[in-house]
Amino acid sequence: MRRILLSCATVAVLMLPAAASAGARGQASPGFLVVRKAVGDGGIYGHPVVTVVVEGFVLGRVTQEARVAIYHLPTPAGEGVPQAAGPDVSTSGVRWRGFSGKEYRGSGFRFRAIGGAYRVVIRGSGIYLFAGGHGTVMLHGSSFDRGSDGAYSIDGRRFRSLPTRSLNRKFGRA
């Protein structure tokens, strides 16, 4: 947990000068998404708890059972490679609307996708996520256990409980 927070803080500090200069030039300014202790209905076969489409980066950790599908979308700016590591993680290839990606399954693993545009779909429970850049997010928490289904924050706003129905939001300014 400390490593993820340290990584997130480092990335945030490194992005501040770029955000300030981008805002001064009228260009896109990055935003942030934080999801903690997320739990969805139906386990790894239920609705996605988090679906993020972002040009920037995604860092995450799974403490319980989850499926994480990461699709690298084409961009002229970057060519990152998604990665996952942990003692109980398996990898397989997946496709979505003609885009190829990787799906990571298991528990107790970390994942990241840095440098480029990505679509990240996460199902399961025990999900922690930090994304930066600009993009959209769809959130869907548990309809059975509203009090402990996790929380989210967008662009530094206060944390809110995950919604019981799908909620779409933008972060960062394009």
N, C-alpha and C positions, 0 to 999 in steps of 0.2 A: 504494500500500500504506500509506503514512504517513497519507494522508487517511482511509482506512477505520479504521485503528487510532485516530486522533485522534477520529473520530466515535464509535467504539465506547466509548472512554474517557470522552468527554463524556456520552454517554447513560448509561453506568454510574454516573458521579458524580451525575448529575441524578436517577437512580432510587433511590439509596441512602436518602435521607430518606423517600421514599415507602415503600420496603420496610421500613424500621425502624418507621414508624408503623403500617403494615398488619399487621406481625407482632405489635405490641403490642395491636392491636384484635382479633386473631384472624382477620383477613381474609387473602385470597390474597396471597402474597408472590412477587415475580417471580424468575425464574431466568434462566440464560443457556445458550445453546448456541453452540459454536464448532466449525466444520468448516474444515480447511485442506488444500489440495492434494488434494482428493477426485477419485477416478477410478473409474468404473464399467465394467462389461462391456457391450459392444454399442454404445458411442458414444451418439449422441443418440437412438437407437431401442431401446436396451437397457432394463434395469430402472432405475427411478429410483434415483439415488445417495442423494438426500436427499428426504424428504417431511416437511414441517413443517406442523403445524396449531397456530397460536399466536394468542393475544390479546395484542398488543403490537406488536413491530416485527421486521422482517427486513431486513438489509443484506447485499449480496453482490457478488461479483466473479467473472467468468469469464475465465480467461486463455487457454483453448483452446476447442474447439468444445463448445457446450452448448445445451440447450433448457430454458428456465425458464418454467413455467406458474404464474401467480399468480391465485388466486380470492379475491375479497373476500367474506367471509362476513358475514351480517347480524348486527349487534350494536346495542344501544341506546346504547352509549357513544361510538362513533367512526365517522367516515366518511373514511378515508384513501383515497388514490389511488395504485396501484402505478405506478412509473416505472422506466425503463431508459434508459441513455445510453451511447453508444460509436460508434466509426466503422464497425463492422461488426455492426449489430444490426437485425433486422427484427421486425415486430410483426404478430400476427394474433389474432383472437378465438377463444376456445375455450369449451367447456361441459363441466361435470362435475356429474352428478346434479342438474341443474336450475340450477346456479350458473354465471353467466357469468364469464369471466376473460380475461386476456391472456397470450399466449405470446410470449416473446422468444427469438429464435434468433440465433446468431452466435458470434463470439469477440471477446475483448478488450472486454467491456462490463461495466458496473456496473448493479445493480438495487436497488430498495428498495421496501418496503411498510411504511408507518408510520401508526399510529393506527387501530386496529380489529382485527378478527379475519381471519386469512388462512390459506389452504391454499396452500403453495408446493411445487411438484414440480420437481426438477432432475435432468436426465439429461445425461450427457456426461463431460467431464474438465476439470481445471484449475479446480475449484470452491472458492471461499472463501466462508464464510457466517458471519454473526453474527446470532443471534436473541435477543430478550429479551422477558420477560413470563412467561406460563404456557401450557403446551401439551404436545403430544406430538411426537415425531420418530421416523421410520423411517429407518434407515441401511442401506445395502447397498453394500459396496465391491467391488473386483475379486477374482474367485476365481483369476485367472491370475497376478497380480502382487501378492501379499500384502504385500510389503515396502515398496512405494511407491504404495499406493492411497490414501494420505491418513490423516488422524487426526481425532479428535473429542474434545471435552470437554463435559461437562454439569455445570452448576452449580458450576464452578470445580474440578472434580476433575481428576486428571492426564489427559493426552492418551493415547488408545488408538488402535490401528490400526482402520480401518473393518472391520466384520465381513464375512465371505464369504457369510453368509446374512442375510436381513432381520432386523433387530433393532429392537424398539420400546421406547422409553423416554419417561418424562415428565420435564419440567423445570419448575422453579417449583412453588409449592404453591398448589393451588386451594382 
